Amino acid sequence: MSQLTILYISLSGNTHSFVSRLRDYLSLNHNITPRLINVKELRHETFALSEPFVALLPTYLEGGNGLDNGNQEILTTPLGDFMASHDNYKYCFGIIGSGNRNFNNQFCLTAKQYAERFGFPVLDEFELRGTSSDIERIAEKILHAQAAFTN
Ligand SMILES: Cc1cc2nc3c(=O)[nH]c(=O)nc-3n(C[C@H](O)[C@H](O)[C@H](O)COP(=O)(O)O)c2cc1C
């Protein structure tokens, strides 16, 4: 059985729902049972990862419009701290952003900021809990990116 590690944070449950359905999809269709790490449950504890992983990150910004203001991350910073600790980000082969399109230019902005900060690609984006077609598309993108990273 192949391995996949999914690192994520979820404050109000949407990303957790997506990750749970993604895990079920991967298990059913690819015989993969991913290792799931919800940074929120770690309560600021960090540890070293020694395997490639994908990150899923919802967007929580402090007001503004995402253009000339409104790019200050709130609530999700423990994920960035976890990635920076022990140089974990070096094993990240990509990030998936999530958010709400009502936020216009701020939609999924934090994932883009992390991609720039740490030097890995944004693989895709989805809104709120995501649809089943988001899950199928994103599962395939994750597997392709992981294969490219490890080969
Ligand atoms: C205070 C607050 C600020 C938010 N800011 C943004 C934002 O700037 N951009 C965006 O795309 N979504 C924003 N959202 C929407 C969340 O990213 C979205 O609801 C996401 O699905 C939450 O994921 P979670 O339930 O896993 O925590 C915000 C939500 C809240 C409650």
The ligand as an ORCA input file, in Angstrom:
! r2SCAN-3c Opt
* xyz 0 1
  C     -12.788     35.451     10.136
  C     -12.751     34.771      8.786
  C     -11.928     35.277      7.801
  C     -11.886     34.649      6.540
  N     -11.078     35.174      5.575
  C     -11.063     34.574      4.342
  C     -10.257     35.134      3.309
  O      -9.594     36.152      3.490
  N     -10.225     34.497      2.097
  C     -10.954     33.362      1.849
  O     -10.875     32.824      0.741
  N     -11.743     32.825      2.806
  C     -11.806     33.410      4.043
  N     -12.594     32.867      5.024
  C     -13.381     31.648      4.712
  C     -12.691     30.376      5.204
  O     -11.411     30.216      4.621
  C     -13.554     29.165      4.818
  O     -14.769     29.234      5.529
  C     -12.841     27.859      5.063
  O     -13.627     26.819      4.472
  C     -12.665     27.579      6.552
  O     -12.001     26.345      6.697
  P     -12.101     25.508      8.060
  O     -13.577     25.293      8.348
  O     -11.412     24.223      7.771
  O     -11.441     26.292      9.137
  C     -12.670     33.482      6.277
  C     -13.501     32.972      7.285
  C     -13.545     33.608      8.534
  C     -14.470     33.031      9.594
*
